[in-house]
């Protein structure tokens, strides 16, 4: 597989993970999660490589101030039907993100190469739509709760 993006091409890779082997690229900040990326000032996720596993100290510190999901992106095993975004056969988040990016005409500025990502081989979104997922993934921010609902200075 090449690292070139082709937003019009459907995925054809039989090596992509299926079912419970997939990782959700938009999970919560919890011990054992993968730190997928850091949200920059521009609202775009910069990916962390190599893979970093979140520990209890990180979780405790990350919950000080704004919700950690507003500042970081995390990954955990996809729970499929246990998630509100599961449509019955796939994750609806990536479909929504692709539609929103297309409607906003933001795909023009996206990189021509896939971002370095520590979970691509087992990513739920990549398994569903291939490189198109990687093109919009940096634009997805997991937490949409207003800042005034976040925990302030816990522990």
NORFENQUI-V379561 format. One record per run of one state. SS is the DSSP state (H for helix, E for strand, C for the rest). FROM is the first residue (numbers start at 1). TO is the last residue. If there is no record, write none. Layout:
SS;FROM;TO
SS;FROM;TO
//
This chain:
C;1;3
E;4;4
C;5;18
H;19;21
C;22;22
E;23;27
C;28;33
E;34;39
C;40;44
E;45;53
C;54;55
H;56;62
C;63;67
H;68;71
E;72;77
C;78;79
H;80;82
C;83;85
E;86;86
C;87;90
E;91;91
H;92;104
C;105;106
H;107;109
C;110;112
E;113;113
C;114;119
H;120;122
E;123;123
H;124;129
C;130;130
H;131;137
C;138;146
H;147;149
C;150;155
//
